[in-house]
Amino acid sequence: MSEIVRKNLVKFAPKGKDSFYDVLKIRVNDYFKTNKITPYSNTKMHIKTIIMLSLYFVPYIIIVTHTASSFFALSPVLYYLLWVVMGFGIVGIGTSIMHDSNHGSYSKNRTVNRLLGYVLNLIGGYSLNWKIQHNVLHHTYTNLDGLDEDIDAGPLRMTPDKPWKKYHRFQHIYAWFLYCLMNLYWITAKDYVLLFRYHKSDLLQNQKTNLRKALIHLTFLKALYFTTTLIVPILFSGIVWYHVLLGLIIMHVIAGFSLAAIFQPAHVVESSEFPHPSDTRRIQNNWAVHQILNTADFAPNNKLICWYIGGLNFQIEHHLFPHICHIHYPEIAKIVQQVAKEYNLPYTVFPTFRSAVKAHGKMLWLLGNNENLPGHLNKTA
């Protein structure tokens, strides 16, 4: 992790009087007051929570009982289908429940947010690391090289500031395979790598913990996870161990690919600016403008996508209002788009999920085949 994070040397420009964000906040607050609704979850969100949790835990209950062997006897495909459903359950829980909860936007009750945020620990992750990587780094330093870990993707070049290598020429092809492995790396090694990195950057202190405590906590959670998802099914499902292991792998391949396909088109596309801090460690724009210039929405009219992946297809609204439950983003998006227009700011939205994924693939090609692509992006490249 960059020294910049630890010393907090990167500063955004002042927002100024009657700024875009000030006006936007006033209108969004008026929306909730006028309609007399809470910015937190509602009945629709509660119903969705039950469904998302069921997508993961109902198939799991079937797998760890002898019912799984009955499924396998009928057809191995039916057995593996249970793991597939659990994979989509991970995506639903991650994008809808855990995401809002760890942002404190699911409920005004902190205990509710904390408990639902802990669900991440039950599906292979570690909520402490997630809060640092996502809430602190990604949301503050979106698309800034060395600060936003979401664009620090190993052999992938996701920012013009990352050194170009010859193998990047093919990243628009091999990236999709790496995305399939993302969750497998996450549940095994990544959380440990992040803990040591955050310890060196003094980021654990802000979470009121230290490396020793965090390592003990993480190791316990990982042991619990692999016990429940691997050992218990092997012992009680009546299924041979290698079928259980393959099912676990299938589940995380689906989850990893899906989550990457959801998150990456929101930031790693041509419309994003990828600014580089000046010699004085300052960003030219204020924080809110920086967010809207480096974020994109997609598929705003697709009701299934809007329901299933939370508000992550409304990434602009989420980055500007992470404290508001995603269930409200479709309406808030109308306000954001109008205010952005009044301030002559771009509002990037891809009409479909397919077009967003395609735009991300094109961006991977641009970054992989243009060694000296500038931070503001050469549109003619």
C-alpha positions as CSV (number, residue, x, y, z in Angstrom):
1,M,0.0,0.0,0.0
2,S,1.2,3.4,-0.9
3,E,2.7,5.8,1.6
4,I,0.2,8.3,0.4
5,V,-2.6,6.4,2.2
6,R,-0.8,6.2,5.5
7,K,0.1,9.8,5.5
8,N,-3.2,10.9,4.0
9,L,-1.3,13.3,1.6
10,V,-3.9,13.3,-1.2
11,K,-6.3,16.1,-1.0
12,F,-9.3,16.9,-3.1
13,A,-10.1,20.5,-4.2
14,P,-12.6,22.4,-1.9
15,K,-16.2,22.0,-2.9
16,G,-16.8,25.7,-3.0
17,K,-20.0,27.7,-2.3
18,D,-23.3,26.3,-3.7
19,S,-21.4,23.3,-5.0
20,F,-22.8,20.5,-7.1
21,Y,-22.8,18.2,-4.0
22,D,-24.4,20.8,-1.7
23,V,-27.3,21.3,-4.1
24,L,-27.6,17.6,-4.7
25,K,-27.8,16.7,-1.0
26,I,-30.5,19.3,-0.5
27,R,-32.7,17.9,-3.2
28,V,-32.1,14.3,-2.2
29,N,-33.0,15.2,1.4
30,D,-36.1,17.0,0.2
31,Y,-37.1,13.8,-1.7
32,F,-37.2,11.8,1.5
33,K,-38.9,14.5,3.4
34,T,-41.6,15.2,0.8
35,N,-42.4,11.5,0.4
36,K,-42.1,10.9,4.2
37,I,-39.9,7.8,3.8
38,T,-36.7,6.7,5.5
39,P,-33.4,6.5,3.6
40,Y,-32.8,3.1,5.1
41,S,-34.4,-0.3,4.2
42,N,-38.1,-0.9,3.7
43,T,-40.4,-3.8,3.5
44,K,-39.3,-4.6,-0.1
45,M,-35.7,-4.7,1.1
46,H,-36.6,-7.0,4.0
47,I,-38.3,-9.4,1.6
48,K,-35.3,-9.4,-0.7
49,T,-33.0,-10.0,2.3
50,I,-34.9,-13.2,3.1
51,I,-34.8,-14.4,-0.5
52,M,-31.0,-13.6,-0.9
53,L,-30.2,-15.5,2.3
54,S,-32.3,-18.4,1.2
55,L,-30.5,-18.6,-2.1
56,Y,-27.4,-19.5,-0.2
57,F,-28.5,-21.3,3.0
58,V,-31.4,-23.4,1.7
59,P,-29.2,-25.2,-0.9
60,Y,-26.5,-25.5,1.8
61,I,-29.0,-27.3,4.2
62,I,-29.9,-29.7,1.4
63,I,-26.3,-30.4,0.6
64,V,-25.3,-31.2,4.2
65,T,-28.1,-33.7,4.6
66,H,-28.6,-37.0,2.9
67,T,-31.1,-35.2,0.6
68,A,-28.0,-34.2,-1.5
69,S,-27.2,-37.9,-2.2
70,S,-30.8,-38.3,-3.4
71,F,-30.2,-35.4,-5.8
72,F,-26.9,-37.0,-6.9
73,A,-28.6,-40.4,-7.5
74,L,-31.2,-38.8,-9.7
75,S,-28.5,-36.7,-11.6
76,P,-25.1,-35.3,-10.7
77,V,-26.3,-32.2,-12.6
78,L,-29.0,-31.6,-10.0
79,Y,-26.4,-31.9,-7.2
80,Y,-24.1,-29.4,-8.8
81,L,-27.0,-27.1,-9.5
82,L,-27.3,-26.6,-5.7
83,W,-23.8,-25.2,-5.7
84,V,-24.6,-23.0,-8.6
85,V,-27.6,-21.5,-6.8
86,M,-25.3,-20.9,-3.8
87,G,-22.9,-19.1,-6.1
88,F,-25.6,-16.7,-7.2
89,G,-26.7,-16.5,-3.5
90,I,-23.2,-15.2,-2.7
91,V,-23.6,-12.5,-5.3
92,G,-27.0,-11.5,-4.1
93,I,-25.9,-11.4,-0.4
94,G,-22.7,-9.5,-1.3
95,T,-24.3,-6.9,-3.5
96,S,-27.5,-6.4,-1.6
97,I,-27.3,-7.2,2.1
98,M,-23.7,-7.2,3.1
99,H,-22.9,-4.1,0.9
100,D,-25.5,-1.9,2.4
101,S,-25.0,-3.2,6.0
102,N,-21.2,-2.5,6.0
103,H,-21.9,1.0,4.7
104,G,-24.4,1.5,7.6
105,S,-27.2,2.1,5.1
106,Y,-29.4,-1.0,5.7
107,S,-30.7,0.2,9.0
108,K,-30.4,3.2,11.4
109,N,-29.7,0.6,14.1
110,R,-25.9,0.0,14.2
111,T,-26.4,-3.5,15.7
112,V,-28.5,-4.6,12.8
113,N,-25.9,-3.3,10.3
114,R,-23.1,-5.0,12.2
115,L,-24.9,-8.3,12.3
116,L,-25.9,-8.4,8.7
117,G,-22.4,-7.2,7.7
118,Y,-21.0,-10.2,9.5
119,V,-22.8,-12.4,6.9
120,L,-19.7,-11.7,4.7
121,N,-17.7,-13.8,7.1
122,L,-20.1,-16.7,6.6
123,I,-19.6,-16.7,2.8
124,G,-15.8,-16.7,2.9
125,G,-14.8,-13.1,3.3
126,Y,-13.7,-10.9,6.1
127,S,-15.8,-7.8,6.9
128,L,-12.8,-5.9,8.5
129,N,-10.8,-6.0,5.4
130,W,-13.8,-5.2,3.2
131,K,-14.5,-2.1,5.2
132,I,-11.0,-0.8,4.7
133,Q,-10.6,-1.8,1.0
134,H,-14.1,-0.7,0.0
135,N,-15.4,1.9,2.4
136,V,-12.1,3.7,3.1
137,L,-9.9,3.3,0.1
138,H,-12.2,2.7,-2.9
139,H,-14.9,5.2,-2.0
140,T,-12.4,7.9,-1.0
141,Y,-9.7,7.4,-3.7
142,T,-11.8,6.0,-6.6
143,N,-9.6,5.2,-9.6
144,L,-6.4,6.7,-8.1
145,D,-3.5,4.4,-8.7
146,G,-1.8,3.1,-5.5
147,L,-4.8,4.1,-3.4
148,D,-7.8,2.4,-4.9
149,E,-7.2,-1.4,-4.5
150,D,-10.1,-2.2,-6.8
151,I,-7.9,-1.2,-9.8
152,D,-4.8,-3.0,-8.4
153,A,-5.5,-6.3,-10.1
154,G,-2.2,-8.2,-10.3
155,P,-1.5,-9.0,-14.0
156,L,-4.2,-6.7,-15.2
157,R,-3.6,-3.1,-16.1
158,M,-6.7,-1.2,-15.0
159,T,-5.2,2.3,-14.9
160,P,-3.0,4.2,-17.2
161,D,-0.6,4.9,-14.3
162,K,0.3,1.2,-14.0
163,P,3.5,0.2,-15.9
164,W,2.7,-1.4,-19.2
165,K,3.9,-5.0,-19.9
166,K,3.9,-7.0,-23.1
167,Y,1.4,-9.5,-21.7
168,H,-1.1,-6.7,-21.1
169,R,-1.8,-6.9,-24.8
170,F,-3.9,-9.9,-24.2
171,Q,-5.6,-8.9,-21.0
172,H,-8.9,-8.3,-22.6
173,I,-8.9,-12.1,-23.2
174,Y,-7.4,-13.5,-20.1
175,A,-9.0,-11.1,-17.7
176,W,-12.3,-13.1,-17.8
177,F,-10.5,-16.2,-16.7
178,L,-8.8,-14.4,-13.8
179,Y,-12.2,-13.0,-12.7
180,C,-13.3,-16.6,-12.3
181,L,-10.5,-17.2,-9.9
182,M,-11.1,-14.0,-7.9
183,N,-13.2,-15.5,-5.2
184,L,-11.0,-18.6,-4.8
185,Y,-8.1,-16.3,-4.1
186,W,-10.2,-14.2,-1.8
187,I,-11.3,-17.1,0.4
188,T,-7.8,-18.6,0.7
189,A,-5.0,-16.1,0.6
190,K,-6.1,-12.5,-0.2
191,D,-7.5,-11.6,3.3
192,Y,-4.1,-12.5,4.8
193,V,-2.2,-10.5,2.2
194,L,-4.5,-7.5,2.9
195,L,-4.1,-7.7,6.7
196,F,-0.3,-7.4,6.5
197,R,-0.6,-4.6,4.0
198,Y,-3.1,-2.7,6.1
199,H,-0.9,-3.2,9.2
200,K,2.1,-1.7,7.4
201,S,-0.1,1.3,6.3
202,D,-1.4,1.8,9.9
203,L,-5.0,1.3,8.6
204,L,-5.9,-1.4,11.2
205,Q,-5.7,1.2,14.1
206,N,-8.6,3.1,12.7
207,Q,-10.7,-0.2,12.9
208,K,-9.7,-0.4,16.6
209,T,-7.7,-3.6,16.2
210,N,-4.1,-4.7,15.6
211,L,-2.4,-7.3,13.5
212,R,-2.3,-10.0,16.1
213,K,-6.0,-9.8,17.0
214,A,-7.0,-9.5,13.4
215,L,-4.9,-12.6,12.4
216,I,-6.4,-14.7,15.2
217,H,-9.9,-13.5,14.2
218,L,-9.4,-14.1,10.5
219,T,-7.9,-17.6,11.0
220,F,-10.8,-18.6,13.2
221,L,-13.3,-17.4,10.6
222,K,-11.5,-19.1,7.7
223,A,-11.3,-22.4,9.7
224,L,-15.1,-22.0,10.5
225,Y,-15.8,-21.3,6.8
226,F,-14.0,-24.3,5.4
227,T,-15.3,-26.6,8.1
228,T,-18.9,-25.7,7.3
229,T,-18.6,-25.6,3.5
230,L,-16.2,-28.5,3.0
231,I,-15.7,-30.7,6.0
232,V,-19.3,-30.9,7.1
233,P,-20.7,-31.7,3.6
234,I,-18.1,-34.4,3.2
235,L,-19.0,-36.0,6.6
236,F,-22.8,-35.7,6.4
237,S,-23.9,-35.4,2.8
238,G,-23.1,-38.9,1.6
239,I,-21.3,-37.5,-1.4
240,V,-17.7,-38.4,-2.2
241,W,-15.2,-35.7,-1.1
242,Y,-14.0,-34.7,-4.6
243,H,-17.6,-33.9,-5.7
244,V,-18.0,-31.7,-2.7
245,L,-14.7,-29.9,-3.4
246,L,-15.7,-29.4,-7.1
247,G,-19.0,-28.0,-6.0
248,L,-17.3,-25.5,-3.8
249,I,-15.0,-24.5,-6.6
250,I,-18.0,-24.1,-9.0
251,M,-19.8,-21.9,-6.5
252,H,-16.9,-19.5,-6.2
253,V,-16.1,-19.4,-9.9
254,I,-19.7,-18.3,-10.5
255,A,-19.5,-15.8,-7.7
256,G,-16.1,-14.4,-8.7
257,F,-16.9,-13.9,-12.4
258,S,-20.3,-12.4,-11.6
259,L,-19.0,-9.9,-9.0
260,A,-16.2,-8.8,-11.3
261,A,-18.6,-8.3,-14.2
262,I,-20.8,-6.2,-11.9
263,F,-18.1,-4.1,-10.2
264,Q,-15.6,-3.4,-13.0
265,P,-17.8,-1.8,-15.6
266,A,-18.7,0.8,-13.1
267,H,-15.2,2.3,-13.0
268,V,-12.8,0.8,-15.5
269,V,-14.4,2.2,-18.7
270,E,-13.4,4.9,-21.2
271,S,-15.5,7.6,-19.6
272,S,-13.5,7.4,-16.4
273,E,-10.7,10.0,-16.0
274,F,-8.1,8.2,-13.8
275,P,-6.6,11.5,-12.6
276,H,-3.1,11.6,-11.3
277,P,-2.4,13.7,-8.1
278,S,-0.2,16.8,-8.8
279,D,3.2,17.4,-7.3
280,T,1.4,18.8,-4.3
281,R,-0.6,15.7,-3.9
282,R,-3.8,17.5,-4.8
283,I,-6.7,16.4,-7.1
284,Q,-8.0,19.1,-9.4
285,N,-11.7,18.4,-8.7
286,N,-13.6,18.2,-5.4
287,W,-14.5,14.7,-4.1
288,A,-18.1,14.6,-5.4
289,V,-17.1,15.8,-8.9
290,H,-14.3,13.2,-8.9
291,Q,-16.8,10.5,-8.1
292,I,-19.1,11.4,-11.0
293,L,-16.2,11.6,-13.4
294,N,-14.9,8.2,-12.5
295,T,-18.1,6.2,-12.1
296,A,-20.8,4.9,-14.4
297,D,-24.3,3.4,-14.1
298,F,-25.7,0.6,-16.2
299,A,-29.0,-1.1,-17.0
300,P,-31.2,1.5,-15.1
301,N,-34.4,0.2,-16.6
302,N,-33.7,-3.5,-16.1
303,K,-35.9,-4.4,-13.1
304,L,-34.4,-7.8,-12.6
305,I,-30.8,-6.5,-12.5
306,C,-31.8,-3.5,-10.3
307,W,-33.4,-6.0,-7.9
308,Y,-30.8,-8.7,-7.9
309,I,-27.5,-6.7,-7.6
310,G,-28.7,-4.1,-5.2
311,G,-27.9,-0.6,-6.3
312,L,-24.5,-1.5,-7.9
313,N,-25.8,-0.8,-11.3
314,F,-26.5,2.7,-9.9
315,Q,-22.8,3.2,-8.9
316,I,-22.9,7.0,-9.3
317,E,-25.7,7.3,-6.7
318,H,-24.0,4.8,-4.5
319,H,-20.7,6.6,-4.4
320,L,-22.3,9.9,-3.7
321,F,-24.8,8.5,-1.1
322,P,-23.3,5.3,0.3
323,H,-25.3,6.0,3.5
324,I,-28.6,5.6,1.7
325,C,-30.1,2.1,1.1
326,H,-29.8,1.0,-2.5
327,I,-33.5,0.3,-2.7
328,H,-34.0,4.1,-3.2
329,Y,-31.3,4.6,-5.9
330,P,-33.6,4.4,-9.0
331,E,-35.5,7.4,-7.8
332,I,-32.4,9.3,-6.6
333,A,-30.8,8.7,-10.0
334,K,-33.3,11.0,-11.6
335,I,-32.2,13.8,-9.2
336,V,-28.5,13.2,-9.7
337,Q,-28.8,13.2,-13.4
338,Q,-30.7,16.5,-13.4
339,V,-28.3,18.3,-11.0
340,A,-25.3,17.0,-13.0
341,K,-26.9,18.5,-16.1
342,E,-27.3,21.9,-14.4
343,Y,-23.6,21.9,-13.4
344,N,-22.5,20.7,-16.9
345,L,-21.1,17.5,-15.5
346,P,-21.1,14.2,-17.5
347,Y,-23.4,11.5,-16.3
348,T,-22.3,8.2,-17.8
349,V,-24.9,5.4,-18.1
350,F,-24.8,2.3,-20.2
351,P,-28.3,1.3,-21.3
352,T,-27.8,-2.4,-20.7
353,F,-25.6,-4.7,-18.7
354,R,-24.2,-6.2,-21.8
355,S,-23.1,-2.8,-23.1
356,A,-21.4,-2.1,-19.8
357,V,-19.5,-5.4,-19.9
358,K,-18.5,-4.7,-23.5
359,A,-17.3,-1.2,-22.6
360,H,-15.1,-2.7,-19.8
361,G,-13.7,-5.2,-22.3
362,K,-12.9,-2.4,-24.7
363,M,-11.2,-0.5,-21.8
364,L,-9.0,-3.5,-21.0
365,W,-8.0,-3.6,-24.6
366,L,-7.1,0.1,-24.7
367,L,-5.0,-0.1,-21.5
368,G,-3.3,-3.3,-22.8
369,N,-2.5,-2.0,-26.2
370,N,-1.5,1.6,-25.5
371,E,1.7,1.8,-23.5
372,N,1.6,5.6,-23.1
373,L,-2.1,6.1,-22.7
374,P,-2.5,9.3,-20.7
375,G,-4.4,9.6,-17.5
376,H,-7.3,11.5,-19.2
377,L,-7.4,8.8,-21.9
378,N,-6.7,9.4,-25.5
379,K,-10.1,8.8,-27.1
380,T,-8.4,8.3,-30.5
381,A,-6.2,5.5,-29.3
